[in-house]
Amino acid sequence: MRTLTGEDLKKTLGWWIVLATFASLFALTYIRTLDLSPHGTVITKALTTYDYVIVGGGVAGSVVAARLSENPSLTILVLEAGGEETGNIWYHVPLTAFVTHATEADWKYQTVPQKHACFAAKEKMVTETQKGVFTSINEEEEKRGVR
């Protein structure tokens, strides 16, 4: 059995870096060619009345809408804040959500400085706009619960 040397590890790591760089460049180039606009696919038929209106398409809102939609006789509308996400390619590249923090993606909201909380936060202020940060900007990762 051959033992890997430090030089072998450097070469292997170097190739992984090159591969990751080219894969990222390919992904960014490919994504720019896609039509990522949701218009015409999300809203297929606007109605004047609905049986249920769900405000917020986060984890809970999506689950409630999915369960209600199991009954084909119901009409359901899910309202979600925000605009189009087509203007920024970083929204569509996995593991790059850090680029979108403190931008229009999270609305740049901050709290006022806290006296009795946020001791580890910069200037004792909360900058996350959503309580469920992992579902609002989730880096396209799969997150599973543990039993």
C-alpha positions as CSV (number, residue, x, y, z in Angstrom):
1,M,0.0,0.0,0.0
2,R,1.4,3.4,-1.0
3,T,1.5,6.2,1.5
4,L,0.5,9.7,0.3
5,T,3.2,12.3,0.7
6,G,2.7,16.0,1.3
7,E,3.5,16.6,-2.3
8,D,0.8,14.2,-3.4
9,L,-1.7,16.0,-1.3
10,K,-0.7,19.4,-2.7
11,K,-1.2,18.1,-6.2
12,T,-4.6,16.6,-5.4
13,L,-5.8,19.7,-3.7
14,G,-4.5,21.8,-6.6
15,W,-6.5,19.7,-9.0
16,W,-9.6,20.1,-6.9
17,I,-9.2,23.8,-6.8
18,V,-8.8,24.0,-10.6
19,L,-11.8,21.7,-11.1
20,A,-14.0,23.8,-8.7
21,T,-13.0,27.0,-10.4
22,F,-13.8,25.7,-13.9
23,A,-17.1,24.2,-12.6
24,S,-18.1,27.5,-11.0
25,L,-17.2,29.5,-14.2
26,F,-19.2,27.0,-16.3
27,A,-22.2,27.3,-13.9
28,L,-22.1,31.1,-13.9
29,T,-21.9,31.1,-17.7
30,Y,-24.7,28.6,-18.1
31,I,-27.0,30.3,-15.6
32,R,-26.7,33.6,-17.5
33,T,-28.2,31.9,-20.6
34,L,-31.2,30.6,-18.8
35,D,-34.6,32.4,-18.6
36,L,-35.1,32.4,-14.9
37,S,-38.1,34.7,-14.8
38,P,-41.0,33.1,-12.9
39,H,-43.7,35.1,-14.7
40,G,-46.2,33.0,-16.5
41,T,-45.2,29.8,-14.6
42,V,-46.0,30.8,-11.0
43,I,-49.3,32.5,-11.6
44,T,-51.2,30.6,-14.2
45,K,-54.7,31.9,-13.5
46,A,-55.5,34.9,-11.4
47,L,-58.9,34.8,-9.7
48,T,-61.0,37.4,-8.0
49,T,-61.7,35.3,-5.0
50,Y,-59.9,32.4,-3.2
51,D,-60.9,29.9,-0.6
52,Y,-57.7,30.4,1.3
53,V,-55.1,33.2,1.2
54,I,-51.8,32.3,2.9
55,V,-49.5,35.2,3.7
56,G,-45.8,34.0,3.6
57,G,-44.4,31.3,1.5
58,G,-41.8,30.1,4.1
59,V,-41.7,26.6,5.6
60,A,-45.0,26.8,7.3
61,G,-46.8,28.7,4.5
62,S,-45.6,26.3,1.9
63,V,-46.6,23.2,3.9
64,V,-50.1,24.7,4.6
65,A,-50.6,25.5,0.9
66,A,-49.4,22.1,-0.2
67,R,-51.8,20.3,2.2
68,L,-54.7,22.5,1.2
69,S,-54.0,22.0,-2.5
70,E,-54.5,18.2,-2.0
71,N,-58.2,19.1,-2.3
72,P,-58.7,20.0,-6.0
73,S,-61.9,21.9,-5.3
74,L,-60.1,24.5,-3.2
75,T,-58.4,27.7,-4.6
76,I,-55.4,28.8,-2.7
77,L,-53.3,32.0,-3.1
78,V,-49.8,32.3,-1.4
79,L,-48.5,35.8,-1.1
80,E,-44.8,36.3,-0.6
81,A,-42.9,39.5,-0.3
82,G,-40.0,40.4,-2.6
83,G,-39.4,41.0,-6.2
84,E,-37.9,39.1,-9.1
85,E,-34.7,37.3,-8.4
86,T,-33.5,37.3,-12.0
87,G,-31.3,40.3,-11.7
88,N,-28.6,38.6,-9.5
89,I,-27.0,35.3,-10.6
90,W,-25.8,34.6,-7.1
91,Y,-29.4,33.7,-6.1
92,H,-29.1,30.6,-8.4
93,V,-25.6,29.4,-7.6
94,P,-25.4,26.9,-4.7
95,L,-23.4,27.9,-1.6
96,T,-23.0,31.5,-2.7
97,A,-25.8,33.1,-0.5
98,F,-23.1,34.9,1.6
99,V,-22.7,37.3,-1.4
100,T,-26.3,38.4,-1.0
101,H,-26.2,39.3,2.7
102,A,-26.8,43.0,3.5
103,T,-28.1,43.6,-0.1
104,E,-31.6,44.0,-1.5
105,A,-32.0,40.2,-1.1
106,D,-32.5,40.6,2.7
107,W,-33.7,44.2,2.6
108,K,-30.8,45.5,4.6
109,Y,-32.9,45.8,7.7
110,Q,-31.3,46.2,11.1
111,T,-32.6,46.6,14.6
112,V,-31.7,49.4,16.9
113,P,-28.8,48.6,19.3
114,Q,-29.9,46.3,22.1
115,K,-29.0,46.9,25.8
116,H,-29.7,43.4,27.1
117,A,-29.2,41.2,24.0
118,C,-27.1,40.7,21.0
119,F,-23.8,40.7,22.9
120,A,-21.9,38.9,20.2
121,A,-23.4,41.0,17.4
122,K,-21.6,43.9,15.8
123,E,-22.8,47.1,17.4
124,K,-25.3,44.9,19.4
125,M,-27.8,44.9,16.5
126,V,-29.6,42.1,14.7
127,T,-29.2,42.2,10.9
128,E,-31.2,39.2,9.9
129,T,-34.6,40.2,8.5
130,Q,-36.2,36.8,8.9
131,K,-36.5,34.5,11.9
132,G,-36.0,31.5,9.6
133,V,-32.8,32.6,8.0
134,F,-32.0,29.1,6.7
135,T,-35.3,29.0,4.7
136,S,-35.2,32.6,3.4
137,I,-31.7,32.5,1.9
138,N,-30.8,28.8,2.1
139,E,-27.9,28.5,-0.3
140,E,-29.8,25.8,-2.2
141,E,-28.6,23.3,0.3
142,E,-30.6,20.2,1.4
143,K,-31.2,20.4,5.1
144,R,-32.8,17.4,6.8
145,G,-34.1,16.9,10.3
146,V,-32.5,14.4,12.7
147,R,-34.5,11.9,14.6
